[in-house]
Amino acid sequence: MPSVHLLDYVAGNVRSLVNAIEEVGFTVEWIKSPADIANAERLILPGVGHFGFCLSQFAKAGYTEPIKKHIQDGKPFMGICVGLQALFDGSTESQNIPGLRIIPGRLERFQDSDKSVPHIGWNSANTAKGLAGSDESLYGLRSDSKYYYVHSYAVLYEEGLLEKDGWVVATARYGDEEFVGAIAKDNILATQFHPEKSGAAGLRVLRAFLEGRKSEMLSSTSSPTAVKEGLTRRVIACLDVRTNDQGDLVVTKGDQYDVREKDGVSTGGAVRNLGKPVDKAKQYYEQGADEVTFLNITSFRNCPVADTPMLEVLRRTSETVFVPLTIGGGIRDTVDTDGTKVSALEIATLYFKSGADKVSIGSDAVTAAEEFYATGKKLSGKTAIETISEAYGNQAVVISVDPKRIYVSSPSSTTHHTVKTAFVGPNGEEYCWYQCTIKGGREGRDFDVRQLVQAVEAMGAGEILLNCIDKDGTNSGFDLELINDVKDAIKIPVIASSGAGKPEHFAEVFEGTRTDAALGAGIFHRGEFTVKQVKEHLRGRGLMVRRFEESI
């Protein structure tokens, strides 16, 4: 098979890119030193995270000049995410770190007055501005497709500015800001989105680049239709994974976090088994899930860190599932079976190298937040949240929050932030506060959800997975009051979780809150509804969702 050279300089989840390249018929050869670049015909520069960190690592290793020469020699070059950003003059994220200065312009942070930052999710790469005709496709891009983005900084688009220098530009829109989603000229293609995480639409772009098909006429059957610009509503499938009593990994689902069958049933209180993790993940991907989340809800067994079963689940899943994968459980400082101390950053790195795009931190985030306030809101720089987000970017760190309602008679009866609720308490209370819990909801803390989410946002978390113990397993819908309260408190994206029992509940949370995504588990595992059915319902309500594309 033909090959492509890939440069890995601690750039996040590279395994998924390798899998995507192999999926479209190419093999990967690794660039291990600057001298190797001279032997590369096709070269891909991936990257996620902080512009300054990535560019500094890149320059320190001596890759800057060899990359420039590769491009100047006219050899095919592709930049992905930070790989696109590196081609520009610089970024306001790191004022003193220069880019490669191949394309004029600088990256600016999204204005966050009316939207969540980072910009996470599926958006457009519309209208290849600079191509000769509207029926031409730039490297397989289509205006009716959506692509997966995750970034806080972007090149804001100005009509004609890049085109006058011969660049062809495909743009996306976030709020009222239009930015560069992809850009190409001669031998160069760069995408702000991740093609390896954009399903069939992204694989199509990757294959077109590797095969050297910069532009082609669209057939009448593939000609894009006009679609609404902007970010889609994300529907996420979540798989709670643990070992059953026989030692097998299974997908399970609890009621108020109890995953065993009720007493009196034929299984005798066994762990509820709803399928195999890798198989279920592929099933949801093929139904159109925008992301897949794995939560290791109990420790599997005492085994070496490098042999953790979830690592193999991620490796196998990422071979056939080309949407973002999140893994939660065990992302903390630990001690290996041989007594070696292993940091949370090292654990996260293992997960990223195995196919994860994000890691989710639960109980340890509560502990870190409590210490944050105890020290007068001073950052230690040593927490899992801080170390991982510094290395891989805040978009790689998700905080899983497990709050439950505590009813009070009035706001003055507690020191915690309260919500006036439409659902009164057992004694007629009209107010409640949301207590943070740890250890899978088994232990409550004198700490409210607002305190937690504001603390972890300050530490560098990029997204909140907002569960609700009161709603978990009830199939009664999401806690809209909780979601609105958290959205009012922070700027980073929020994923609504717990309580989904039918497609209408997803419509309710998107119409009744400003949530950025909604997550389902049992509703999908039990086969009551598919991801596709949920999306069809949302589309019927006029909500913009990503359509699933089967072929590349």
C-alpha positions as CSV (number, residue, x, y, z in Angstrom):
1,M,0.0,0.0,0.0
2,P,1.1,3.6,-0.5
3,S,2.4,5.4,2.5
4,V,2.2,8.7,4.3
5,H,4.7,10.1,6.8
6,L,3.3,11.3,10.1
7,L,5.0,13.6,12.6
8,D,4.0,13.0,16.3
9,Y,5.3,15.6,18.7
10,V,3.0,14.9,21.7
11,A,0.0,15.9,19.7
12,G,-2.8,14.2,21.5
13,N,-4.7,11.3,20.0
14,V,-2.6,10.2,17.0
15,R,-3.8,6.6,17.0
16,S,-7.2,7.6,15.5
17,L,-5.4,9.4,12.7
18,V,-3.3,6.3,12.0
19,N,-6.5,4.2,11.9
20,A,-8.2,6.7,9.6
21,I,-5.2,6.7,7.2
22,E,-5.2,2.9,7.1
23,E,-9.0,2.9,6.6
24,V,-8.6,4.9,3.3
25,G,-5.9,2.6,2.0
26,F,-2.6,4.0,3.1
27,T,0.1,3.0,5.6
28,V,1.9,5.2,8.1
29,E,5.6,5.8,8.4
30,W,6.8,7.8,11.4
31,I,9.0,10.8,11.4
32,K,11.4,10.1,14.2
33,S,13.9,12.9,13.5
34,P,14.2,16.1,11.4
35,A,16.4,14.2,8.9
36,D,13.5,11.8,8.2
37,I,11.4,14.6,6.6
38,A,13.6,14.7,3.5
39,N,12.5,11.1,2.7
40,A,8.8,11.9,3.1
41,E,6.7,12.3,-0.1
42,R,3.4,13.0,1.7
43,L,3.6,14.6,5.2
44,I,0.8,15.2,7.8
45,L,1.3,17.4,10.8
46,P,-1.4,16.8,13.4
47,G,-1.9,18.6,16.7
48,V,-4.2,19.4,19.5
49,G,-3.9,21.7,22.5
50,H,-2.0,24.9,23.3
51,F,-0.4,26.7,20.3
52,G,2.6,27.8,22.3
53,F,3.3,24.3,23.8
54,C,3.0,22.6,20.4
55,L,5.0,25.1,18.4
56,S,7.7,25.2,21.1
57,Q,8.0,21.4,21.1
58,F,8.1,21.5,17.4
59,A,10.9,24.1,17.2
60,K,12.9,22.6,20.0
61,A,13.1,19.2,18.3
62,G,14.4,20.9,15.1
63,Y,11.5,20.4,12.8
64,T,10.7,24.0,11.7
65,E,13.2,24.3,8.8
66,P,12.7,20.8,7.4
67,I,9.0,21.2,7.3
68,K,9.3,24.6,5.5
69,K,11.6,22.9,3.0
70,H,9.2,20.1,2.4
71,I,6.5,22.6,1.6
72,Q,8.7,24.7,-0.6
73,D,9.8,21.7,-2.5
74,G,6.1,21.2,-3.6
75,K,5.6,17.9,-1.7
76,P,2.0,17.2,-0.4
77,F,1.6,18.6,3.1
78,M,-1.5,18.5,5.4
79,G,-1.9,20.3,8.8
80,I,-4.7,19.3,11.2
81,C,-6.0,21.6,14.0
82,V,-2.9,23.0,15.5
83,G,-1.2,21.8,12.3
84,L,-3.3,24.4,10.5
85,Q,-2.6,27.1,13.1
86,A,1.1,26.5,12.8
87,L,1.1,27.6,9.2
88,F,0.0,31.2,10.2
89,D,2.1,34.1,11.6
90,G,1.1,33.4,15.2
91,S,-1.7,33.3,17.7
92,T,-3.0,35.5,20.5
93,E,-2.9,32.3,22.6
94,S,0.9,32.6,22.7
95,Q,1.9,36.1,21.7
96,N,5.6,35.5,21.7
97,I,5.7,32.2,19.9
98,P,5.9,32.6,16.1
99,G,4.2,30.2,13.6
100,L,5.7,29.0,10.4
101,R,4.6,32.1,8.6
102,I,3.6,30.4,5.5
103,I,0.1,31.9,5.5
104,P,-0.4,35.6,6.5
105,G,-2.7,36.1,9.5
106,R,-3.1,35.4,13.2
107,L,-5.4,33.4,15.3
108,E,-7.8,35.1,17.7
109,R,-9.8,33.7,20.6
110,F,-13.6,33.3,20.0
111,Q,-15.6,36.0,21.5
112,D,-17.6,34.2,24.2
113,S,-20.3,36.7,25.1
114,D,-23.0,34.5,23.5
115,K,-21.4,31.1,23.1
116,S,-19.4,28.4,24.8
117,V,-15.6,28.4,24.4
118,P,-13.9,26.1,23.4
119,H,-15.9,25.6,20.2
120,I,-16.6,21.9,20.4
121,G,-18.7,19.9,18.0
122,W,-19.8,19.4,14.4
123,N,-19.8,22.4,12.1
124,S,-19.5,23.2,8.5
125,A,-16.6,23.7,6.0
126,N,-18.7,25.6,3.5
127,T,-18.1,27.1,0.1
128,A,-14.6,26.6,-1.2
129,K,-14.0,30.3,-1.8
130,G,-11.5,30.7,-4.6
131,L,-12.5,27.6,-6.6
132,A,-13.6,28.2,-10.2
133,G,-17.1,27.0,-9.9
134,S,-19.8,26.2,-7.3
135,D,-20.0,22.6,-8.5
136,E,-16.3,21.9,-7.6
137,S,-15.3,20.2,-4.4
138,L,-12.1,21.1,-2.5
139,Y,-10.5,17.8,-1.3
140,G,-13.9,16.2,-1.0
141,L,-15.4,18.9,1.2
142,R,-19.2,19.2,0.9
143,S,-21.4,22.0,2.2
144,D,-24.0,19.5,3.3
145,S,-21.5,17.7,5.5
146,K,-20.5,18.5,9.0
147,Y,-17.0,18.1,10.5
148,Y,-15.7,17.8,14.1
149,Y,-14.0,20.9,15.5
150,V,-12.5,21.4,19.0
151,H,-10.6,24.7,19.5
152,S,-10.7,28.1,21.2
153,Y,-8.7,30.1,18.7
154,A,-9.4,30.5,15.0
155,V,-8.4,32.5,11.9
156,L,-11.3,34.9,11.5
157,Y,-12.3,35.1,7.8
158,E,-12.1,38.4,5.8
159,E,-13.6,38.3,2.4
160,G,-10.9,38.1,-0.3
161,L,-7.9,38.6,2.0
162,L,-6.5,35.1,1.7
163,E,-7.9,34.5,-1.8
164,K,-5.8,37.3,-3.3
165,D,-2.7,35.3,-2.5
166,G,-4.1,32.2,-4.2
167,W,-5.5,30.4,-1.2
168,V,-8.8,28.5,-1.5
169,V,-10.8,28.8,1.7
170,A,-13.7,26.8,3.2
171,T,-15.3,28.6,6.2
172,A,-17.5,27.8,9.2
173,R,-19.6,30.0,11.4
174,Y,-19.8,30.0,15.2
175,G,-22.3,32.5,16.5
176,D,-21.7,35.7,14.4
177,E,-18.0,34.9,13.7
178,E,-17.0,33.3,10.4
179,F,-13.6,31.5,10.5
180,V,-11.3,29.4,8.4
181,G,-12.4,25.8,8.5
182,A,-10.0,24.6,5.8
183,I,-7.5,26.2,3.5
184,A,-5.5,25.0,0.5
185,K,-3.0,26.1,-2.1
186,D,-0.8,24.1,-4.4
187,N,0.5,21.2,-2.4
188,I,-0.9,22.4,1.0
189,L,-4.2,21.4,2.7
190,A,-4.9,22.4,6.3
191,T,-8.1,21.8,8.3
192,Q,-9.1,23.3,11.6
193,F,-11.4,20.3,12.0
194,H,-10.3,16.8,12.6
195,P,-11.0,14.6,9.6
196,E,-10.1,11.5,11.5
197,K,-12.9,12.3,13.9
198,S,-15.5,13.5,11.3
199,G,-16.9,10.1,10.3
200,A,-17.3,9.3,6.6
201,A,-17.2,13.0,5.7
202,G,-13.7,13.4,7.2
203,L,-12.4,10.2,5.8
204,R,-13.4,11.4,2.3
205,V,-11.3,14.6,2.8
206,L,-8.3,12.5,4.1
207,R,-8.5,10.1,1.1
208,A,-8.8,13.0,-1.4
209,F,-5.6,14.6,0.0
210,L,-3.6,11.4,0.1
211,E,-4.7,10.6,-3.5
212,G,-3.8,14.1,-4.7
213,R,-7.4,15.0,-5.7
214,K,-7.5,18.7,-4.8
215,S,-10.6,19.6,-6.7
216,E,-13.2,17.7,-8.7
217,M,-16.6,18.2,-10.2
218,L,-19.4,17.0,-8.0
219,S,-21.8,14.6,-9.7
220,S,-25.5,15.3,-9.7
221,T,-26.0,12.7,-7.0
222,S,-23.3,14.2,-4.8
223,S,-23.9,17.9,-5.4
224,P,-24.3,19.5,-2.0
225,T,-27.6,21.1,-1.0
226,A,-27.8,24.3,1.0
227,V,-27.8,23.6,4.7
228,K,-27.9,25.9,7.7
229,E,-24.5,27.0,8.9
230,G,-23.3,26.6,12.4
231,L,-22.8,24.1,15.2
232,T,-25.2,21.1,15.3
233,R,-26.8,19.7,18.4
234,R,-24.6,16.8,19.6
235,V,-26.1,13.5,20.7
236,I,-23.6,11.4,22.7
237,A,-23.9,7.7,23.6
238,C,-22.4,6.8,27.0
239,L,-21.3,3.3,28.0
240,D,-20.8,2.5,31.7
241,V,-18.2,-0.3,31.7
242,R,-17.2,-2.6,34.5
243,T,-16.4,-6.3,35.1
244,N,-19.3,-8.6,35.9
245,D,-19.1,-11.4,38.4
246,Q,-17.5,-13.7,35.9
247,G,-14.7,-11.1,35.2
248,D,-15.9,-10.1,31.7
249,L,-16.1,-6.5,30.6
250,V,-19.7,-5.5,30.0
251,V,-21.8,-2.4,29.3
252,T,-24.1,-1.9,32.2
253,K,-26.6,0.7,33.5
254,G,-27.8,1.6,37.0
255,D,-30.7,3.1,38.7
256,Q,-29.4,5.8,41.0
257,Y,-26.0,4.3,40.2
258,D,-27.0,0.7,41.3
259,V,-26.0,-1.5,38.4
260,R,-27.1,-4.9,39.9
261,E,-30.4,-6.5,39.0
262,K,-33.1,-6.1,41.7
263,D,-33.5,-8.9,44.3
264,G,-35.9,-11.6,43.3
265,V,-35.1,-11.7,39.6
266,S,-33.6,-14.8,38.0
267,T,-30.1,-13.4,37.8
268,G,-29.9,-13.1,41.6
269,G,-28.6,-9.6,41.8
270,A,-26.0,-10.0,39.1
271,V,-24.3,-7.1,37.4
272,R,-26.7,-5.9,34.6
273,N,-25.2,-7.0,31.3
274,L,-26.2,-4.9,28.3
275,G,-23.5,-5.9,25.8
276,K,-19.8,-5.7,24.9
277,P,-18.2,-2.3,24.9
278,V,-16.5,-2.4,21.5
279,D,-19.6,-3.8,19.8
280,K,-21.9,-1.3,21.4
281,A,-19.7,1.6,20.5
282,K,-19.6,0.6,16.8
283,Q,-23.4,0.1,16.8
284,Y,-23.9,3.7,18.1
285,Y,-21.4,5.1,15.7
286,E,-23.3,3.5,12.8
287,Q,-26.5,4.9,14.2
288,G,-25.0,8.4,14.0
289,A,-23.8,9.1,17.5
290,D,-21.7,12.3,17.5
291,E,-19.4,11.1,20.2
292,V,-19.0,8.0,22.3
293,T,-18.1,8.1,26.0
294,F,-16.8,5.2,28.1
295,L,-17.0,5.4,31.9
296,N,-15.1,2.8,33.9
297,I,-17.4,2.9,36.8
298,T,-15.4,0.5,39.0
299,S,-11.8,-0.6,39.1
300,F,-11.4,-3.7,36.9
301,R,-8.8,-5.5,38.8
302,N,-5.3,-5.2,40.1
303,C,-3.2,-5.2,36.9
304,P,-0.3,-3.1,35.6
305,V,-1.3,0.3,34.4
306,A,-0.1,-0.4,30.9
307,D,-2.4,-3.4,30.7
308,T,-5.6,-1.7,31.9
309,P,-8.5,-3.4,30.1
310,M,-10.0,-0.1,29.0
311,L,-6.8,0.6,26.9
312,E,-7.6,-2.4,24.7
313,V,-11.3,-1.3,24.5
314,L,-10.1,2.1,23.2
315,R,-7.6,0.6,20.7
316,R,-10.2,-1.7,19.2
317,T,-13.0,0.9,19.2
318,S,-10.8,3.5,17.5
319,E,-10.2,1.1,14.6
320,T,-13.8,1.4,13.4
321,V,-15.3,4.4,15.2
322,F,-14.3,7.7,13.6
323,V,-16.0,10.1,16.1
324,P,-14.5,11.5,19.3
325,L,-14.0,9.0,22.2
326,T,-14.0,10.0,25.8
327,I,-12.7,7.8,28.7
328,G,-13.4,8.3,32.4
329,G,-12.4,6.5,35.5
330,G,-8.9,6.2,37.1
331,I,-7.5,9.4,35.7
332,R,-5.5,10.2,38.9
333,D,-2.1,9.9,40.4
334,T,-1.6,6.2,41.3
335,V,0.9,3.5,42.2
336,D,1.5,0.7,39.7
337,T,1.5,-3.0,40.8
338,D,5.3,-2.9,41.0
339,G,5.3,0.2,43.4
340,T,6.1,2.7,40.7
341,K,4.3,6.1,41.1
342,V,2.3,7.0,38.0
343,S,1.0,10.6,37.5
344,A,-2.5,11.4,36.2
345,L,-0.8,13.0,33.2
346,E,0.9,9.7,32.4
347,I,-2.4,7.8,32.8
348,A,-4.1,10.3,30.4
349,T,-1.2,9.9,27.9
350,L,-1.7,6.1,27.9
351,Y,-5.4,6.7,27.1
352,F,-4.7,9.3,24.4
353,K,-2.2,6.9,22.7
354,S,-4.8,4.1,22.8
355,G,-7.4,6.2,21.0
356,A,-9.1,8.5,23.4
357,D,-9.7,12.2,22.5
358,K,-10.7,13.3,25.9
359,V,-10.4,12.1,29.5
360,S,-13.1,12.5,32.1
361,I,-12.3,13.2,35.7
362,G,-14.9,12.7,38.5
363,S,-14.3,12.5,42.2
364,D,-10.8,13.8,42.1
365,A,-12.1,17.0,40.6
366,V,-14.2,17.6,43.6
367,T,-11.2,17.1,45.9
368,A,-9.1,19.5,43.8
369,A,-11.9,22.1,43.7
370,E,-12.2,22.0,47.5
371,E,-8.4,22.6,47.8
372,F,-8.7,25.4,45.3
373,Y,-11.1,27.3,47.5
374,A,-9.2,26.4,50.7
375,T,-6.1,28.1,49.3
376,G,-7.9,31.3,48.3
377,K,-8.5,30.2,44.7
378,K,-4.8,29.7,44.0
379,L,-3.8,27.3,41.2
380,S,-1.3,24.7,42.3
381,G,-0.3,23.6,38.8
382,K,-0.1,20.1,40.1
383,T,-3.7,18.8,39.8
384,A,-4.7,16.3,37.1
385,I,-6.9,19.0,35.5
386,E,-4.0,21.5,35.3
387,T,-1.3,19.1,34.1
388,I,-3.4,17.4,31.5
389,S,-4.9,20.6,30.1
390,E,-1.4,22.3,29.9
391,A,0.0,19.4,27.9
392,Y,-3.0,18.6,25.7
393,G,-5.3,21.6,25.9
394,N,-8.4,22.2,27.9
395,Q,-10.6,20.6,25.3
396,A,-9.0,17.3,26.3
397,V,-10.3,17.5,29.9
398,V,-13.9,16.8,30.8
399,I,-15.2,17.0,34.4
400,S,-17.9,14.5,35.3
401,V,-20.2,16.0,37.9
402,D,-22.6,13.9,40.1
403,P,-24.9,16.3,41.9
404,K,-28.1,15.6,43.8
405,R,-30.8,17.9,45.1
406,I,-30.9,19.1,48.7
407,Y,-34.2,20.8,49.4
408,V,-34.3,23.9,51.7
409,S,-37.2,26.1,52.9
410,S,-35.4,29.4,51.8
411,P,-32.1,30.6,50.4
412,S,-31.2,32.0,53.8
413,S,-31.3,28.5,55.3
414,T,-28.1,27.4,53.5
415,T,-24.7,29.0,52.6
416,H,-24.9,27.3,49.2
417,H,-26.3,28.7,45.9
418,T,-29.9,27.8,45.6
419,V,-32.4,27.5,42.8
420,K,-36.1,28.2,43.1
421,T,-37.6,25.0,41.8
422,A,-40.9,24.2,40.1
423,F,-40.7,20.7,41.7
424,V,-41.2,21.2,45.4
425,G,-39.6,19.0,48.0
426,P,-41.1,16.4,50.3
427,N,-42.1,19.0,52.8
428,G,-43.2,21.6,50.3
429,E,-39.8,23.3,50.0
430,E,-39.6,25.6,47.0
431,Y,-35.8,25.9,46.9
432,C,-32.9,23.5,46.5
433,W,-29.2,23.4,46.1
434,Y,-27.2,20.8,44.2
435,Q,-24.8,18.9,46.4
436,C,-21.6,17.5,44.8
437,T,-20.9,13.8,45.5
438,I,-17.9,11.5,45.1
439,K,-17.3,7.8,44.9
440,G,-20.0,7.2,42.4
441,G,-22.6,9.2,44.3
442,R,-22.2,7.3,47.5
443,E,-20.7,10.2,49.5
444,G,-22.0,13.8,49.6
445,R,-19.8,16.8,50.2
446,D,-20.6,20.2,51.7
447,F,-19.9,21.7,48.3
448,D,-22.3,22.8,45.6
449,V,-22.3,22.3,41.9
450,R,-21.6,26.0,41.1
451,Q,-18.6,26.0,43.3
452,L,-17.3,23.0,41.5
453,V,-17.8,24.0,37.9
454,Q,-16.4,27.5,38.4
455,A,-13.3,26.0,40.1
456,V,-12.6,23.4,37.4
457,E,-13.1,26.0,34.7
458,A,-10.4,28.1,36.4
459,M,-8.1,25.1,36.5
460,G,-8.3,24.5,32.8
461,A,-11.2,22.0,32.3
462,G,-12.8,22.4,28.8
463,E,-16.1,20.7,29.2
464,I,-18.6,19.6,31.9
465,L,-20.4,16.2,31.8
466,L,-23.4,17.2,34.0
467,N,-25.1,14.1,35.5
468,C,-27.9,14.2,38.0
469,I,-28.3,11.4,40.7
470,D,-32.0,12.3,41.2
471,K,-32.7,11.7,37.5
472,D,-30.4,8.8,36.8
473,G,-32.4,5.7,35.6
474,T,-35.8,7.4,35.9
475,N,-36.4,7.9,32.2
476,S,-38.3,11.1,33.2
477,G,-36.1,13.6,31.3
478,F,-33.2,15.8,32.1
479,D,-33.0,18.2,35.0
480,L,-33.5,21.4,33.1
481,E,-33.2,23.6,36.2
482,L,-29.8,22.2,37.0
483,I,-28.5,22.5,33.5
484,N,-29.6,26.2,33.2
485,D,-28.0,27.0,36.6
486,V,-24.7,25.5,35.5
487,K,-24.8,27.2,32.1
488,D,-25.3,30.5,33.8
489,A,-22.2,30.0,35.9
490,I,-19.6,29.1,33.3
491,K,-18.5,29.6,29.7
492,I,-17.1,26.2,28.8
493,P,-19.5,23.7,27.1
494,V,-21.9,21.5,29.1
495,I,-23.1,18.0,28.2
496,A,-26.5,17.3,29.7
497,S,-26.8,13.8,31.2
498,S,-29.1,11.5,33.2
499,G,-32.8,10.9,32.7
500,A,-33.3,10.5,29.0
501,G,-36.1,8.1,28.3
502,K,-37.5,9.1,24.9
503,P,-36.5,11.3,22.0
504,E,-38.8,14.1,23.3
505,H,-36.5,14.5,26.3
506,F,-33.6,15.4,24.0
507,A,-35.7,18.0,22.2
508,E,-36.8,19.4,25.6
509,V,-33.2,19.9,26.8
510,F,-32.1,21.6,23.6
511,E,-35.1,23.8,23.5
512,G,-35.4,24.5,27.2
513,T,-31.7,25.1,28.0
514,R,-28.5,26.3,26.4
515,T,-26.8,23.0,26.8
516,D,-24.1,22.2,24.2
517,A,-24.8,18.4,24.0
518,A,-27.1,15.7,25.4
519,L,-26.1,12.2,26.4
520,G,-28.0,9.0,26.5
521,A,-27.2,5.6,27.9
522,G,-30.0,3.2,29.0
523,I,-32.4,4.6,26.3
524,F,-29.9,3.2,23.7
525,H,-28.6,0.1,25.5
526,R,-32.1,-1.3,26.1
527,G,-33.0,-0.9,22.5
528,E,-36.0,1.3,23.3
529,F,-34.8,4.0,20.8
530,T,-31.8,4.3,18.5
531,V,-29.5,7.3,18.1
532,K,-30.9,7.7,14.6
533,Q,-34.5,7.9,15.9
534,V,-33.5,10.6,18.4
535,K,-31.8,12.7,15.7
536,E,-34.8,12.2,13.3
537,H,-37.0,13.6,16.1
538,L,-34.8,16.6,16.7
539,R,-34.6,17.3,13.0
540,G,-38.4,17.2,12.8
541,R,-38.5,19.8,15.6
542,G,-36.4,22.1,13.5
543,L,-33.1,21.5,15.4
544,M,-29.9,21.1,13.5
545,V,-28.2,17.8,13.8
546,R,-25.5,16.0,11.9
547,R,-26.7,13.5,9.3
548,F,-24.9,10.2,9.2
549,E,-23.0,9.5,6.0
550,E,-22.4,5.8,5.2
551,S,-19.9,6.0,2.4
552,I,-16.7,8.0,1.8
